[in-house]
Amino acid sequence: MIEMFGSSGLTKLRNESFLNRAEARFTEEEIKFLQDFYYIKGAKACASALKRTKYSVTLKAGRLMRQGYEFKKLEEENALSKTDENIKSPKHYKLEGLNIESIDVIKATLGKEGFKSFCKGNIMKYLIRAEKKNGLEDYKKAQTYLTWYLKECEEEKK
């Protein structure tokens, strides 16, 4: 075996094997750390902080999840709520002191056909840039403009 791996390779194999077997012996503090930071920081950062291999951290986190342990996902939840806020009624589009959004001013200024064209242009813009910029948020924005466009079309039929 020494000829195959050399002495440093053999030592590395022994160390990795020991560290991976040690996965079952996580302390309560380490488990709490994983619950708090596994999804926020990632497996690699957690492994570094806990002085363990990424493999052992990933394995332990998977086992804890299957056992029903709760893991914090704060950044993901905050990102989703921020994304929804940016789509439904972004504060930066509200006109100061009037409690009206700029989209309402644009709609009133452009008229029905102009507003429909404006919506189509924005649908295309958000679909084209989605994969290069904001992903899901841009798809949802395109969906919002499509909803407004369809609402205008339905109102014309009435």
Backbone as CSV, one residue per row, in Angstrom:
resi,resn,N_x,N_y,N_z,CA_x,CA_y,CA_z,C_x,C_y,C_z
1,MET,0.816,-1.194,0.000,0.000,0.000,0.000,0.858,1.255,0.000
2,ILE,1.987,1.213,0.667,2.864,2.368,0.719,3.403,2.684,-0.668
3,GLU,3.766,1.625,-1.427,4.262,1.860,-2.778,3.192,2.533,-3.639
4,MET,1.930,2.168,-3.409,0.839,2.681,-4.236,0.540,4.143,-3.934
5,PHE,0.514,4.521,-2.662,0.115,5.872,-2.282,1.276,6.741,-1.819
6,GLY,2.347,6.153,-1.361,3.409,6.919,-0.740,3.014,7.219,0.693
7,SER,3.953,7.624,1.520,3.642,7.804,2.940,2.680,8.962,3.172
8,SER,2.793,10.050,2.418,1.871,11.176,2.638,0.457,10.825,2.180
9,GLY,0.346,10.040,1.114,-0.973,9.626,0.640,-1.667,8.709,1.630
10,LEU,-0.900,7.819,2.237,-1.448,6.907,3.232,-1.920,7.667,4.464
11,THR,-1.142,8.648,4.897,-1.520,9.472,6.051,-2.805,10.233,5.751
12,LYS,-2.885,10.757,4.536,-4.093,11.498,4.139,-5.315,10.586,4.154
13,LEU,-5.174,9.372,3.621,-6.285,8.421,3.623,-6.713,8.083,5.045
14,ARG,-5.752,7.851,5.933,-6.075,7.551,7.326,-6.819,8.721,7.979
15,ASN,-6.316,9.941,7.769,-6.943,11.123,8.375,-8.363,11.327,7.865
16,GLU,-8.572,11.225,6.547,-9.914,11.402,5.989,-10.854,10.314,6.496
17,SER,-10.362,9.090,6.565,-11.181,7.994,7.062,-11.584,8.238,8.505
18,PHE,-10.646,8.682,9.332,-10.942,8.964,10.734,-11.955,10.103,10.848
19,LEU,-11.748,11.167,10.089,-12.655,12.315,10.171,-14.061,11.943,9.707
20,ASN,-14.166,11.125,8.671,-15.490,10.735,8.190,-16.191,9.791,9.165
21,ARG,-15.437,8.915,9.832,-16.044,8.058,10.843,-16.466,8.877,12.058
22,ALA,-15.745,9.938,12.330,-16.038,10.786,13.489,-17.344,11.564,13.294
23,GLU,-17.923,11.500,12.108,-19.177,12.204,11.813,-20.261,11.876,12.821
24,ALA,-20.299,10.634,13.282,-21.343,10.208,14.206,-21.178,10.842,15.590
25,ARG,-20.019,11.409,15.867,-19.752,11.951,17.184,-19.797,13.483,17.214
26,PHE,-20.754,14.067,16.559,-20.925,15.520,16.620,-21.453,15.886,18.010
27,THR,-20.932,16.946,18.584,-21.418,17.405,19.887,-22.738,18.145,19.700
28,GLU,-23.444,18.365,20.781,-24.701,19.124,20.724,-24.459,20.538,20.192
29,GLU,-23.324,21.141,20.578,-22.994,22.490,20.101,-22.778,22.489,18.588
30,GLU,-22.128,21.451,18.086,-21.897,21.350,16.644,-23.211,21.140,15.893
31,ILE,-24.090,20.336,16.457,-25.396,20.111,15.836,-26.188,21.415,15.800
32,LYS,-26.177,22.162,16.896,-26.865,23.460,16.942,-26.271,24.411,15.908
33,PHE,-24.948,24.416,15.782,-24.276,25.243,14.792,-24.759,24.889,13.381
34,LEU,-24.835,23.582,13.083,-25.328,23.146,11.773,-26.759,23.596,11.540
35,GLN,-27.607,23.468,12.556,-29.000,23.888,12.419,-29.090,25.384,12.099
36,ASP,-28.230,26.173,12.714,-28.273,27.622,12.534,-27.636,28.096,11.230
37,PHE,-26.594,27.402,10.761,-25.799,27.962,9.667,-25.643,27.102,8.426
38,TYR,-26.121,25.847,8.428,-25.884,24.960,7.283,-26.431,25.559,5.984
39,TYR,-27.662,26.039,6.000,-28.256,26.602,4.779,-27.824,28.046,4.542
40,ILE,-27.428,28.731,5.588,-27.050,30.133,5.445,-25.619,30.263,4.934
41,LYS,-24.709,29.486,5.507,-23.284,29.588,5.143,-22.845,28.519,4.145
42,GLY,-23.500,27.356,4.170,-23.112,26.265,3.285,-22.257,25.228,3.990
43,ALA,-22.184,24.053,3.379,-21.474,22.927,3.980,-19.983,23.205,4.116
44,LYS,-19.387,23.822,3.113,-17.946,24.062,3.135,-17.556,24.993,4.281
45,ALA,-18.287,26.076,4.463,-17.992,27.025,5.547,-18.219,26.383,6.914
46,CYS,-19.282,25.585,7.024,-19.555,24.900,8.291,-18.430,23.904,8.604
47,ALA,-17.991,23.171,7.589,-16.909,22.206,7.791,-15.643,22.916,8.255
48,SER,-15.354,24.037,7.650,-14.169,24.796,8.039,-14.280,25.281,9.487
49,ALA,-15.442,25.825,9.844,-15.646,26.345,11.197,-15.596,25.239,12.249
50,LEU,-16.098,24.063,11.895,-16.142,22.945,12.844,-14.896,22.064,12.779
51,LYS,-13.979,22.393,11.875,-12.748,21.598,11.681,-13.093,20.152,11.321
52,ARG,-14.002,20.009,10.369,-14.417,18.694,9.890,-14.377,18.699,8.370
53,THR,-14.533,17.527,7.767,-14.568,17.473,6.313,-15.953,17.895,5.831
54,LYS,-15.989,18.415,4.629,-17.273,18.810,4.034,-18.188,17.575,3.922
55,TYR,-17.603,16.447,3.585,-18.376,15.215,3.460,-19.053,14.854,4.779
56,SER,-18.316,14.925,5.885,-18.899,14.539,7.172,-20.005,15.510,7.587
57,VAL,-19.810,16.802,7.290,-20.828,17.802,7.622,-22.096,17.570,6.790
58,THR,-21.915,17.323,5.501,-23.067,17.077,4.626,-23.811,15.819,5.048
59,LEU,-23.059,14.774,5.354,-23.656,13.517,5.799,-24.451,13.708,7.091
60,LYS,-23.852,14.408,8.056,-24.521,14.631,9.338,-25.771,15.495,9.149
61,ALA,-25.682,16.549,8.347,-26.844,17.413,8.117,-27.985,16.613,7.491
62,GLY,-27.659,15.742,6.542,-28.682,14.900,5.921,-29.353,13.977,6.924
63,ARG,-28.551,13.388,7.795,-29.105,12.496,8.821,-29.986,13.263,9.802
64,LEU,-29.541,14.452,10.185,-30.337,15.265,11.110,-31.677,15.659,10.487
65,MET,-31.652,15.999,9.202,-32.902,16.365,8.516,-33.860,15.186,8.472
66,ARG,-33.332,14.012,8.175,-34.182,12.812,8.138,-34.745,12.479,9.516
67,GLN,-34.030,12.879,10.567,-34.495,12.649,11.939,-35.474,13.734,12.387
68,GLY,-35.714,14.729,11.547,-36.702,15.750,11.868,-36.160,17.028,12.486
69,TYR,-34.850,17.187,12.526,-34.272,18.430,13.051,-34.632,19.595,12.119
70,GLU,-34.916,20.737,12.710,-35.228,21.940,11.942,-33.946,22.707,11.638
71,PHE,-33.828,23.199,10.418,-32.683,23.999,10.009,-33.156,25.388,9.613
72,LYS,-32.436,26.411,10.066,-32.805,27.789,9.735,-32.513,28.074,8.272
73,LYS,-33.430,28.813,7.649,-33.263,29.212,6.260,-33.583,30.704,6.140
74,LEU,-33.065,31.499,7.050,-33.418,32.913,7.144,-33.157,33.685,5.865
75,GLU,-31.979,33.546,5.286,-31.658,34.329,4.097,-32.594,33.993,2.951
76,GLU,-32.900,32.716,2.797,-33.788,32.294,1.723,-35.180,32.887,1.917
77,GLU,-35.704,32.819,3.161,-37.031,33.357,3.431,-37.063,34.867,3.244
78,ASN,-36.007,35.562,3.720,-35.941,37.006,3.531,-35.838,37.359,2.057
79,ALA,-35.079,36.577,1.304,-34.945,36.844,-0.125,-36.287,36.672,-0.826
80,LEU,-37.040,35.633,-0.446,-38.337,35.422,-1.077,-39.316,36.538,-0.744
81,SER,-39.355,36.963,0.518,-40.279,38.033,0.870,-39.860,39.336,0.212
82,LYS,-38.555,39.578,0.090,-38.066,40.778,-0.590,-38.411,40.710,-2.075
83,THR,-38.279,39.531,-2.676,-38.620,39.355,-4.086,-40.088,39.652,-4.309
84,ASP,-40.974,39.103,-3.469,-42.404,39.353,-3.613,-42.722,40.833,-3.459
85,GLU,-42.046,41.503,-2.523,-42.261,42.933,-2.313,-41.815,43.721,-3.541
86,ASN,-40.699,43.322,-4.158,-40.192,44.005,-5.343,-41.094,43.812,-6.548
87,ILE,-41.942,42.810,-6.523,-42.818,42.529,-7.653,-44.190,43.164,-7.465
88,LYS,-44.779,42.970,-6.305,-46.158,43.405,-6.074,-46.302,44.916,-5.948
89,SER,-45.519,45.519,-5.093,-45.678,46.943,-4.846,-44.375,47.542,-4.315
90,PRO,-43.404,47.689,-5.194,-42.113,48.199,-4.727,-42.209,49.634,-4.223
91,LYS,-41.603,49.878,-3.084,-41.673,51.205,-2.467,-41.044,52.277,-3.335
92,HIS,-40.021,51.936,-4.088,-39.334,52.938,-4.889,-40.155,53.416,-6.091
93,TYR,-41.323,52.820,-6.338,-42.195,53.292,-7.409,-43.388,54.105,-6.902
94,LYS,-43.515,54.235,-5.604,-44.614,55.032,-5.041,-44.255,56.508,-5.156
95,LEU,-45.225,57.323,-5.575,-44.991,58.759,-5.665,-45.143,59.369,-4.285
96,GLU,-44.173,60.157,-3.923,-44.080,60.762,-2.599,-45.356,61.503,-2.218
97,GLY,-45.962,61.130,-1.096,-47.105,61.838,-0.539,-48.439,61.618,-1.246
98,LEU,-48.462,60.885,-2.360,-49.703,60.704,-3.113,-50.314,59.311,-2.955
99,ASN,-49.566,58.372,-2.401,-50.015,56.989,-2.259,-50.497,56.420,-3.594
100,ILE,-49.772,56.738,-4.648,-50.066,56.227,-5.985,-48.756,55.748,-6.597
101,GLU,-48.824,54.694,-7.361,-47.622,54.150,-7.979,-47.422,54.751,-9.357
102,SER,-46.178,54.798,-9.766,-45.856,55.379,-11.070,-46.535,54.615,-12.210
103,ILE,-46.806,53.312,-12.040,-47.470,52.535,-13.093,-48.857,53.096,-13.391
104,ASP,-49.545,53.611,-12.370,-50.860,54.203,-12.579,-50.758,55.495,-13.384
105,VAL,-49.707,56.269,-13.141,-49.477,57.498,-13.904,-49.149,57.143,-15.358
106,ILE,-48.299,56.121,-15.547,-47.937,55.683,-16.906,-49.181,55.224,-17.656
107,LYS,-50.017,54.434,-17.004,-51.245,53.923,-17.628,-52.166,55.067,-18.033
108,ALA,-52.335,56.041,-17.149,-53.207,57.180,-17.445,-52.632,58.035,-18.571
109,THR,-51.330,58.167,-18.630,-50.684,59.004,-19.642,-50.675,58.351,-21.019
110,LEU,-50.412,57.052,-21.077,-50.274,56.367,-22.366,-51.603,55.950,-22.992
111,GLY,-52.633,55.819,-22.204,-53.900,55.313,-22.732,-53.850,53.803,-22.859
112,LYS,-54.981,53.196,-23.259,-55.076,51.729,-23.295,-54.064,51.077,-24.232
113,GLU,-54.033,51.516,-25.494,-53.128,50.871,-26.462,-51.666,51.124,-26.115
114,GLY,-51.358,52.333,-25.695,-49.987,52.644,-25.304,-49.557,51.831,-24.101
115,PHE,-50.462,51.674,-23.139,-50.146,50.893,-21.949,-49.948,49.419,-22.292
116,LYS,-50.765,48.888,-23.198,-50.594,47.495,-23.622,-49.232,47.296,-24.286
117,SER,-48.827,48.242,-25.128,-47.505,48.149,-25.771,-46.388,48.243,-24.735
118,PHE,-46.568,49.125,-23.767,-45.615,49.261,-22.671,-45.475,47.929,-21.933
119,CYS,-46.598,47.275,-21.657,-46.578,45.980,-20.966,-45.858,44.928,-21.803
120,LYS,-46.156,44.859,-23.101,-45.498,43.872,-23.969,-43.991,44.085,-23.986
121,GLY,-43.574,45.338,-24.068,-42.141,45.632,-24.060,-41.472,45.184,-22.772
122,ASN,-42.135,45.432,-21.657,-41.562,45.022,-20.372,-41.574,43.510,-20.191
123,ILE,-42.591,42.848,-20.716,-42.626,41.374,-20.666,-41.388,40.837,-21.376
124,MET,-41.135,41.351,-22.588,-39.971,40.889,-23.348,-38.668,41.209,-22.616
125,LYS,-38.574,42.417,-22.069,-37.356,42.827,-21.357,-37.049,41.874,-20.207
126,TYR,-38.040,41.603,-19.371,-37.792,40.761,-18.205,-37.513,39.306,-18.583
127,LEU,-38.162,38.804,-19.636,-37.893,37.434,-20.066,-36.489,37.308,-20.651
128,ILE,-36.063,38.312,-21.402,-34.740,38.268,-22.024,-33.630,38.351,-20.983
129,ARG,-33.793,39.191,-19.990,-32.710,39.409,-19.033,-32.732,38.464,-17.831
130,ALA,-33.800,37.705,-17.655,-33.980,36.906,-16.435,-32.777,36.043,-16.091
131,GLU,-32.291,35.266,-17.023,-31.188,34.350,-16.731,-29.869,35.077,-16.529
132,LYS,-29.786,36.310,-16.989,-28.539,37.061,-16.864,-28.525,37.963,-15.639
133,LYS,-29.704,38.206,-15.050,-29.738,39.183,-13.959,-30.422,38.627,-12.714
134,ASN,-31.750,38.683,-12.637,-32.451,38.380,-11.387,-33.224,37.072,-11.381
135,GLY,-33.145,36.291,-12.419,-33.773,34.976,-12.441,-35.267,34.999,-12.147
136,LEU,-35.661,34.279,-11.113,-37.068,34.110,-10.754,-37.777,35.449,-10.558
137,GLU,-37.102,36.407,-9.956,-37.728,37.719,-9.741,-38.115,38.356,-11.068
138,ASP,-37.254,38.261,-12.089,-37.579,38.826,-13.400,-38.726,38.068,-14.072
139,TYR,-38.773,36.750,-13.894,-39.904,35.990,-14.447,-41.221,36.422,-13.804
140,LYS,-41.178,36.676,-12.503,-42.387,37.129,-11.813,-42.786,38.527,-12.256
141,LYS,-41.800,39.380,-12.522,-42.111,40.720,-13.034,-42.752,40.623,-14.417
142,ALA,-42.212,39.744,-15.261,-42.805,39.528,-16.582,-44.239,39.041,-16.429
143,GLN,-44.471,38.172,-15.470,-45.815,37.664,-15.204,-46.748,38.788,-14.772
144,THR,-46.242,39.709,-13.958,-47.053,40.848,-13.515,-47.467,41.696,-14.711
145,TYR,-46.517,41.990,-15.607,-46.848,42.776,-16.798,-47.807,42.023,-17.708
146,LEU,-47.661,40.704,-17.796,-48.589,39.908,-18.596,-49.993,39.958,-17.997
147,THR,-50.086,39.898,-16.690,-51.387,40.005,-16.018,-52.046,41.343,-16.325
148,TRP,-51.267,42.434,-16.249,-51.809,43.761,-16.559,-52.249,43.833,-18.021
149,TYR,-51.441,43.249,-18.917,-51.778,43.245,-20.344,-53.084,42.492,-20.583
150,LEU,-53.184,41.302,-20.003,-54.404,40.495,-20.175,-55.625,41.195,-19.578
151,LYS,-55.453,41.874,-18.472,-56.562,42.612,-17.857,-57.062,43.705,-18.794
152,GLU,-56.143,44.389,-19.454,-56.527,45.424,-20.428,-57.271,44.785,-21.608
153,CYS,-56.793,43.641,-22.077,-57.458,42.955,-23.190,-58.849,42.498,-22.820
154,GLU,-59.001,41.984,-21.596,-60.319,41.526,-21.134,-61.289,42.683,-20.986
155,GLU,-60.800,43.825,-20.513,-61.655,45.009,-20.358,-62.139,45.523,-21.709
156,GLU,-61.333,45.372,-22.759,-61.735,45.780,-24.100,-62.889,44.940,-24.616
157,LYS,-62.929,43.657,-24.252,-63.969,42.747,-24.721,-65.305,42.997,-24.056
158,LYS,-65.305,43.676,-22.916,-66.556,43.920,-22.177,-67.368,45.020,-22.798
